[in-house]
Amino acid sequence: MGYSMTLNKLRNKRHIKRLNETELNALAHDIREFLINSISETGGHLASNLGVVELTLALHSAFDTPADSIVWDVGHQSYVHKILTGRRKDFKTLRKLGGLSGFPKTKESKHDAFDTGHSSTAISAALGLAVARNIKGEKGKIIAIVGDGSITGGLAYEGLNNAGRANTDILVVLNDNQMSISKNVGAVSKHLSQIRTTSGYLGAKKDVRNILDKLPLVGKTISRGIEKAKDIIKYAVIPGVLFEELGFKYLGPIDGHDTLKMAQVFEETKKIKGPVLVHVLTKKGKGYHIAERSPQNFHGVGSFDVTTGTQNGKTNNDRFTDIFSRAITKHAAVNPKIVAVTAAMSDGTGLSEFKRQFPTRLFDVGIAEGHAVTFAAGLAKAGLKPVVSIYSSFLQRAYDNLLHDVAIQNLPVVFVLDRAGAVSGEGETHQGLYDFAYLSHIPNLTIAAPANMADLEALFAFGINDKSPFVIRYPNDIAPAGEIPPMQICEGNDIAIVSTGVMLNTATSVTANLKKSGLNPGQYHARFVKPIDKHLTNSLQKYKYVFTIEDAAAIGGFGSLINATHAFAFPDKFLEPATRDELFRIHGLDADSITNKILNIIGIT
């Protein structure tokens, strides 16, 4: 499919400033066509990027990076920004080994002001950039682009509160598409909905302010009464006052698909001193009707057929997420105390069917992982059995809540960590490698890693009946079939191979390879990373060499917990975007690499 001369002629982002409305609309169309066709081949975040095409054009029309700094909250919606800053030619390598990152990366381009990947961080980072600019006596505008999903996160409000009090020049653009990954929930979402539907909002805001400013103040009592009346009227008629009370000048809502209108508003913000919030309304998936109908299915996608929207490579094989989905639904049907908690990820973590069958027992708290964990602690304290389903890398944000509110009280909360271990395509920010390390030193926790379908089903049944906090972690991968593996696979001499989680099959291949080399290794499997089975540690005492294999970081990982001779795990570095298989191969965690390393360690070459 070809593209019009508008996109092909775009050699420099400054060219955007000279385009008229017709040319801007043509460019927006071309960019959408490019995104749809490119992402259909590479996979990536589609719906969010289709929704910010005009917004990104308006930003680059009004501002000039890198002199001006744009901080993208989360950052998966920065593809258009990358196209406009000279990286279109690299999109065939998107999220591939050695290729273009799916998130902003300062090492990738001078036009990327700050590395992002997790939600609700942009305002805090942008404020830091703005204050540093002031101290250094520099010019330049600082802009944070924040989604309405991200603004449900507590960190966003910490940033808003600090920015409002700092009274420094900073622009926050609230990109309101009524979605994060799952549909937004909570009072903030309701408040934004109220703003969207307020008829004649901007005119009413101006008229009410004029009237209120003219009201006289006579005497202390009357003065206090009138001031209170003013507040009542403001809150009733001016929904955006929430942001104004935090110290921001609020402008909006504005059509987020009108490039010229947004650019004009952004130009006006340059004249306003102090923090400004511009509220724009966009449609996630815009321009691709299949993504518009179900944006949650096109948030993050693999390669797909453009005509039908069907994702390629889909198989009938169940993933660990699917097994968990069936397990929690099965147990909830007979145990009314089971409830589920998610942080805006009910679809991604396998809770859609649970929500359909038990809508009053599913609690989506928005992008607020710390709150999710402490909320679950309250549920458990009151006698319910909460299951917190969350991505491993996102639970990092709730470490203190888990330690302080759950573990200290020894509350029976089940944590189901999806996307644990190496994660394909996402790069540094979404790897689930660190949960063993940041959880294993917390008292009262049990940590388990299933090897296959049957193992996950059994571990969930065990965890749901446990009296203490219970963690189950698994990767975003197909769940192997098979029976629950025994602790001892086979007994041997001198060399022991110990795996945990999904590394069982790799360990089995390594054991077979070593036997072909004339050795007689013992093979063991640890379902529990903490507490470690005493039968396992007793069995390993007779071996001269103990080698562990895990899908986690080496420092603080399973191998360090049992003092292995050598732990085959991921090194002390952040992982580049690549597939899981590539990451295992690159870091020497495939069966052949592990075999050769073991032979070298024990002196057989």
C-alpha positions in Angstrom: 0.0 0.0 0.0 1.5 3.3 -1.0 1.7 6.6 0.8 0.9 10.1 -0.5 3.7 12.6 -1.1 2.9 14.3 2.2 4.6 11.7 4.4 7.3 10.9 1.8 8.3 14.6 1.5 8.5 15.0 5.3 12.3 15.2 5.7 12.3 17.5 8.8 9.7 17.9 11.6 9.9 21.7 11.2 8.1 21.2 7.8 5.0 20.5 9.9 4.8 24.1 11.0 4.3 25.2 7.3 1.5 22.8 6.5 -2.1 24.0 6.1 -5.2 22.2 7.4 -5.6 20.1 4.2 -2.0 19.0 4.2 -2.1 18.2 7.9 -5.1 16.0 7.5 -3.4 14.3 4.6 -0.3 13.7 6.7 -2.4 12.4 9.6 -4.0 9.9 7.2 -0.6 8.8 5.8 0.8 8.3 9.3 -2.1 6.1 10.3 -1.8 4.1 7.1 1.9 3.6 7.8 1.3 2.6 11.4 -1.3 0.1 10.6 0.8 -1.6 7.9 4.0 -1.4 9.8 2.7 -2.8 13.1 0.7 -5.5 11.3 4.1 -6.9 10.4 6.2 -6.2 13.5 3.6 -6.1 16.3 3.5 -3.3 18.8 1.2 -0.8 20.4 -1.4 0.2 17.8 -4.6 1.6 19.2 -2.9 4.2 21.5 -0.7 5.5 18.6 -3.6 5.8 16.2 -5.3 7.9 18.8 -2.5 10.5 19.2 -1.6 11.3 15.5 -3.1 14.8 15.4 -2.0 15.5 19.0 1.6 14.6 18.2 1.4 16.8 15.0 0.1 19.7 17.0 2.8 19.3 19.6 5.5 19.4 17.0 3.8 22.3 15.3 3.8 24.4 18.4 7.1 23.2 20.0 10.6 22.5 18.8 12.4 19.4 20.3 15.0 19.0 21.6 15.1 22.6 22.7 11.6 21.9 24.1 11.2 18.7 26.0 8.3 16.3 25.6 7.9 13.5 28.2 5.5 10.8 27.2 3.8 9.0 30.1 4.2 5.3 29.8 5.6 6.0 26.3 4.0 3.3 24.2 2.1 6.1 22.4 5.3 7.7 21.1 5.5 6.0 17.7 4.2 9.1 15.9 6.7 11.2 17.7 9.4 8.8 16.5 8.2 9.0 12.9 8.3 12.8 13.0 11.8 12.8 14.5 13.5 10.8 11.8 13.0 7.2 12.8 10.4 6.1 10.3 13.0 4.0 8.3 13.7 2.0 11.5 10.1 0.8 12.1 10.7 -2.5 10.5 13.0 -3.3 13.5 10.4 -2.2 16.1 10.8 -4.1 19.4 13.3 -6.5 17.7 16.8 -7.3 18.8 19.0 -4.3 18.1 16.1 -2.4 16.7 13.8 0.5 17.5 12.4 0.6 21.1 8.7 0.6 21.6 9.2 3.3 24.2 11.1 6.7 24.4 14.8 6.2 24.8 17.2 9.1 25.2 20.1 6.9 23.9 18.0 6.4 20.7 17.3 10.1 19.9 18.0 13.5 21.2 14.3 14.2 20.7 13.4 11.8 23.5 13.6 13.8 26.7 13.2 11.0 29.3 13.0 7.2 29.3 9.6 6.0 30.3 7.7 2.7 30.3 5.5 2.5 33.4 2.5 4.7 34.1 2.0 8.0 35.9 5.6 9.1 36.0 5.7 11.9 33.3 4.5 14.8 35.5 7.1 14.2 38.1 9.9 13.8 35.6 8.8 16.8 33.6 8.7 18.9 36.8 12.3 17.8 37.5 13.3 18.9 34.0 11.5 22.3 34.5 13.1 23.1 37.8 16.5 22.1 36.5 15.9 24.4 33.5 15.1 27.3 35.9 18.1 26.7 38.1 20.4 26.6 35.0 18.8 29.7 33.6 17.9 27.9 30.3 14.9 28.4 28.0 12.7 25.8 26.6 9.2 24.5 27.3 8.6 21.2 29.2 5.6 19.2 28.2 4.2 16.0 29.9 1.7 13.9 27.9 -0.4 12.0 30.3 -3.3 9.6 29.5 -6.6 9.6 31.5 -5.7 6.0 32.6 -2.3 7.2 33.9 -3.8 10.1 35.8 -5.6 7.5 38.0 -2.2 6.6 39.4 -1.2 8.2 42.7 2.2 9.2 41.5 0.5 11.5 38.9 -1.3 13.3 41.7 1.9 13.7 43.7 3.4 15.3 40.6 0.4 17.5 40.0 0.4 18.6 43.6 4.1 19.4 43.7 3.9 21.2 40.2 1.0 23.3 41.3 2.9 24.5 44.4 6.2 24.9 42.6 4.5 27.5 40.3 7.0 26.9 37.5 6.3 26.9 33.8 5.2 23.4 32.8 2.5 22.1 30.5 0.6 18.9 31.2 -1.5 17.6 28.3 -4.2 15.2 29.5 -4.9 12.8 26.6 -8.4 11.6 27.4 -9.4 8.6 25.4 -11.5 6.9 28.2 -9.1 3.9 28.1 -5.9 2.6 29.6 -5.7 -1.1 28.7 -8.9 -2.1 30.4 -11.7 0.5 30.6 -11.0 3.2 33.1 -12.7 3.2 36.5 -13.1 5.3 39.6 -13.9 8.8 40.6 -11.2 10.4 38.4 -12.7 8.7 35.3 -16.2 9.9 36.4 -14.9 13.4 36.9 -13.4 13.5 33.4 -16.6 12.1 31.9 -18.5 14.9 33.6 -16.1 17.5 31.9 -16.5 15.8 28.5 -20.3 16.0 28.7 -20.6 19.5 30.1 -22.4 21.6 27.4 -20.8 24.9 26.6 -18.1 24.3 29.2 -15.6 27.0 28.2 -18.2 29.7 27.8 -19.9 28.8 31.1 -16.5 28.8 32.8 -15.7 32.4 31.7 -19.2 33.7 32.5 -19.3 32.2 36.0 -15.9 33.6 36.8 -16.9 37.0 35.7 -20.0 36.9 37.9 -18.2 35.5 40.9 -15.4 38.1 40.7 -18.0 40.9 40.8 -19.7 39.7 44.0 -19.1 42.2 46.9 -17.7 41.1 50.2 -19.4 42.9 53.2 -18.4 42.0 56.7 -16.6 38.9 58.0 -19.7 36.7 58.3 -21.1 37.6 54.9 -17.6 37.4 53.4 -17.2 33.8 54.6 -20.7 32.9 53.4 -20.1 34.4 49.9 -16.7 32.7 49.6 -18.3 29.4 50.4 -21.1 30.1 47.9 -18.4 30.9 45.3 -16.8 27.5 45.9 -20.1 25.7 45.7 -20.9 27.4 42.4 -17.4 26.7 41.0 -17.6 23.0 41.8 -21.1 22.7 40.4 -20.5 24.6 37.1 -16.7 24.2 36.5 -15.7 20.5 36.6 -12.1 21.4 35.7 -11.7 23.1 39.0 -10.1 19.9 40.4 -7.0 20.8 38.4 -7.3 24.5 39.1 -7.4 23.8 42.9 -4.2 22.0 42.5 -2.7 25.1 41.0 -3.0 24.5 37.3 -4.6 26.8 34.7 -7.1 24.4 33.0 -7.9 24.7 29.3 -10.3 22.3 27.6 -11.7 20.0 26.7 -10.4 20.3 23.1 -11.0 18.0 20.1 -7.8 15.9 20.1 -8.2 15.2 16.4 -8.2 18.9 15.3 -4.5 19.6 14.8 -4.8 23.3 14.1 -7.0 24.0 17.1 -4.7 22.1 19.4 -1.6 23.9 18.0 -3.3 27.2 18.6 -4.1 26.4 22.2 -0.5 25.1 22.7 0.8 28.4 21.4 -1.4 30.3 23.8 0.0 28.3 26.7 3.4 29.8 26.1 2.0 33.1 27.2 0.7 31.8 30.5 3.0 31.8 33.6 3.0 28.8 35.9 1.6 25.3 35.4 -1.0 24.7 32.7 -3.1 21.6 31.9 -4.7 21.2 28.5 -7.4 18.5 28.3 -7.8 16.9 24.8 -10.3 14.3 23.8 -9.1 11.5 21.5 -10.3 8.2 20.2 -8.1 5.2 20.8 -7.7 3.2 17.6 -8.9 6.1 15.4 -8.7 5.5 11.7 -8.7 1.7 11.8 -12.3 0.6 12.4 -11.4 -2.8 13.9 -9.2 -1.1 16.5 -11.9 1.5 17.2 -14.4 -1.2 18.0 -12.2 -3.1 20.4 -9.2 -0.9 21.4 -8.3 -3.2 24.3 -7.5 -6.0 21.8 -5.2 -3.6 19.8 -3.4 -2.1 22.8 -0.4 -4.4 22.3 -0.5 -6.8 19.4 1.6 -9.3 17.5 1.6 -9.2 13.8 -1.9 -9.3 12.3 -4.0 -9.3 9.1 -4.9 -5.7 8.3 -8.2 -6.7 6.6 -9.6 -8.9 9.3 -7.6 -7.8 12.4 -6.8 -11.4 13.1 -3.5 -11.8 14.9 -1.0 -14.1 13.2 0.7 -16.9 15.1 -2.3 -17.5 17.4 -2.6 -21.1 18.4 -5.0 -23.2 20.4 -2.4 -23.8 23.0 -3.3 -22.4 26.4 -1.0 -19.9 28.0 -0.4 -19.7 31.7 -2.8 -16.8 31.8 -5.6 -19.0 30.4 -4.9 -21.7 33.0 -5.1 -19.2 35.8 -8.3 -17.7 34.4 -10.0 -21.1 34.5 -8.6 -21.9 37.9 -9.8 -18.8 39.7 -13.2 -19.0 38.1 -13.6 -22.7 39.1 -12.6 -22.1 42.7 -14.7 -18.9 43.0 -17.8 -20.8 42.0 -17.6 -22.9 45.2 -15.9 -20.3 47.5 -17.8 -17.0 47.7 -15.0 -15.5 49.8 -12.7 -15.4 46.7 -12.5 -12.0 45.2 -10.1 -10.6 42.5 -8.2 -7.3 42.5 -6.5 -5.9 39.4 -4.8 -2.6 38.5 -6.5 -1.7 35.2 -5.4 -5.1 33.7 -8.4 -7.4 34.0 -8.1 -8.5 30.4 -4.3 -8.8 30.3 -4.1 -10.9 33.5 -6.9 -13.3 32.7 -9.8 -12.0 34.8 -12.3 -11.3 32.0 -14.2 -14.5 32.5 -14.1 -14.0 36.3 -15.6 -10.6 35.8 -18.3 -11.9 33.5 -19.3 -14.6 36.0 -18.7 -12.6 39.3 -19.0 -8.9 38.4 -19.5 -7.8 42.0 -16.4 -9.7 43.1 -13.9 -8.2 40.6 -12.3 -4.9 41.8 -10.4 -2.9 39.2 -8.8 -0.1 41.1 -7.2 1.6 38.1 -3.5 2.2 37.6 -2.7 2.1 41.3 -0.7 -0.9 42.2 0.2 0.2 45.7 -3.4 0.8 46.5 -4.4 -2.5 45.0 -2.2 -4.4 47.4 -3.2 -2.5 50.5 -6.9 -2.7 49.5 -6.5 -6.4 49.2 -4.9 -6.5 52.7 -8.1 -4.8 54.0 -10.2 -7.4 52.2 -8.2 -10.2 53.7 -8.3 -8.7 57.2 -12.1 -8.7 57.0 -12.2 -12.4 56.1 -12.2 -12.5 52.3 -9.7 -14.3 50.1 -8.3 -11.7 47.7 -6.4 -12.7 44.6 -4.2 -9.9 43.3 -3.5 -10.5 39.6 -0.8 -8.2 38.3 2.3 -8.1 36.0 5.5 -8.9 37.8 7.2 -5.7 36.7 4.2 -3.7 38.0 4.2 -5.3 41.4 7.6 -3.6 41.9 5.6 -0.4 42.5 3.8 -1.9 45.5 6.8 -3.4 47.3 6.3 -1.4 50.5 2.5 -2.2 50.5 3.2 -5.9 50.2 5.8 -5.9 53.0 4.2 -3.4 55.3 0.4 -4.1 54.9 0.3 -7.8 53.9 3.4 -9.6 55.1 3.8 -8.0 58.5 0.2 -9.0 59.4 0.6 -12.4 57.6 -2.6 -11.9 55.7 -3.8 -14.6 53.3 -3.5 -12.6 50.0 -2.7 -14.6 46.8 -0.5 -12.7 44.4 -0.6 -14.0 40.8 2.3 -12.5 38.9 1.9 -12.7 35.1 4.7 -11.7 32.7 7.3 -13.0 35.2 10.7 -13.8 33.8 11.9 -12.6 30.4 9.3 -10.7 28.4 9.4 -10.6 24.6 9.7 -7.3 22.8 9.3 -4.8 25.6 12.9 -4.1 26.6 14.1 -2.9 29.9 11.0 -1.6 31.5 8.7 -4.6 31.5 11.0 -7.5 32.3 9.7 -9.6 35.2 13.1 -10.8 36.3 13.3 -9.3 39.7 10.4 -10.8 41.7 12.5 -13.5 43.3 15.0 -11.0 44.5 12.6 -8.4 45.8 10.2 -10.9 47.4 12.3 -13.7 48.7 13.7 -11.8 51.7 10.2 -10.8 53.0 9.1 -12.9 55.9 5.8 -14.9 55.8 5.8 -15.1 52.0 5.5 -18.3 50.1 6.8 -18.1 46.5 6.0 -20.7 43.9 6.8 -21.1 40.2 4.8 -23.6 38.2 6.4 -25.7 35.5 3.3 -26.5 33.4 -0.5 -26.5 33.3 -1.1 -29.1 36.0 1.5 -27.5 38.3 -0.2 -24.1 38.1 -3.7 -25.6 38.8 -2.3 -27.4 41.8 -0.4 -24.4 43.1 -3.4 -22.1 42.8 -5.5 -24.6 44.7 -2.8 -24.8 47.4 -2.4 -21.0 47.6 -6.1 -20.3 47.8 -6.3 -22.4 51.0 -3.1 -21.1 52.5 -3.2 -19.0 55.7 -0.3 -16.7 54.7 0.6 -14.5 51.7 1.2 -16.7 48.7 2.9 -15.7 45.4 2.6 -17.6 42.1 4.7 -16.3 39.2 4.7 -17.4 35.5 5.8 -16.1 32.1 3.7 -14.8 29.2 4.1 -18.1 27.4 2.4 -21.3 26.4 1.9 -23.6 29.4 3.5 -27.0 28.7 1.3 -30.0 29.2 2.3 -32.8 31.6 1.8 -34.0 35.1 3.0 -32.2 38.2 6.8 -32.7 38.3 8.3 -34.5 41.3 11.0 -32.8 43.3 13.5 -35.5 42.2 13.5 -36.3 38.5 16.5 -38.6 38.7 19.3 -39.3 41.1 22.9 -39.0 40.1 26.6 -38.6 41.1 28.7 -35.5 41.6 26.5 -33.1 39.5 23.0 -31.9 40.3 20.8 -29.9 37.9 18.1 -27.9 39.7 15.4 -26.0 37.9 12.5 -23.9 38.9 9.4 -22.8 37.0 9.3 -23.2 33.3 13.0 -24.0 33.1 12.2 -27.7 33.8 12.3 -28.6 30.1 15.6 -26.8 29.6 17.0 -28.6 32.6 15.8 -32.0 31.3 17.6 -31.3 28.0 20.8 -30.3 29.8 20.6 -33.5 31.9 20.2 -35.6 28.7 23.2 -33.7 27.1 25.4 -34.4 30.1 24.5 -38.1 30.0 25.6 -38.2 26.4 28.9 -36.8 27.6 29.3 -39.8 29.9 28.2 -38.1 33.1 25.5 -39.1 35.5 23.9 -35.9 36.8 21.0 -35.9 39.2 18.0 -33.7 38.2 15.7 -31.9 40.6 12.9 -29.4 40.3 11.9 -26.8 42.9 8.2 -25.7 42.8 8.8 -23.5 45.8 11.5 -20.8 45.7 10.6 -19.9 49.3 10.6 -21.6 51.6 12.9 -24.1 49.9 11.9 -27.7 50.4 14.2 -29.2 53.1 14.0 -32.5 51.3 15.6 -30.8 48.3 18.4 -29.2 50.3 19.1 -32.5 52.0 19.2 -34.3 48.7 21.7 -31.8 47.3 24.2 -32.2 50.1 25.9 -35.2 48.5 26.7 -33.5 45.2 30.0 -31.8 44.5 28.5 -29.4 41.9 25.0 -27.9 42.1 23.8 -26.0 39.1 20.5 -24.0 39.1 18.5 -22.9 36.1 15.9 -20.1 36.4 14.0 -17.5 34.4 15.0 -14.6 36.7 17.8 -12.3 37.7 20.9 -14.1 39.0 21.5 -11.6 41.9 19.0 -12.4 44.6 17.6 -15.3 42.6 16.9 -18.9 43.3 20.5 -20.0 42.8 21.8 -17.6 45.5 19.2 -18.9 47.9 20.6 -22.4 47.8 24.3 -21.4 47.3 24.6 -23.1 43.9 28.0 -23.7 42.4 26.8 -21.7 39.4 23.3 -20.1 38.9 22.2 -20.0 35.3 20.1 -16.9 35.3 20.0 -13.4 33.7 23.0 -11.2 34.4 23.2 -7.9 36.2 22.1 -5.8 33.3 18.8 -4.5 31.8 17.6 -6.6 28.9 17.3 -5.3 25.3 14.1 -5.8 23.3 14.1 -9.4 21.9 12.0 -12.5 21.9 12.2 -14.8 24.9 14.0 -17.4 22.9 16.5 -14.8 21.8 17.1 -13.5 25.3 17.7 -17.1 26.6 20.2 -17.7 23.8 22.0 -14.3 24.1 22.5 -14.8 27.8 23.5 -18.4 27.7 20.3 -19.9 29.1 19.5 -22.3 26.3 20.3 -26.0 26.8 23.4 -26.2 24.7 25.0 -23.1 26.2 24.3 -24.3 29.7 25.7 -27.8 28.9 28.9 -26.3 27.5 29.3 -24.0 30.5 28.9 -26.9 33.0 31.4 -29.0 31.1 33.8 -26.1 31.3 33.3 -25.6 35.0 33.9 -29.2 35.9 36.9 -29.4 33.6 35.6 -31.4 30.7 36.1 -29.6 27.3 
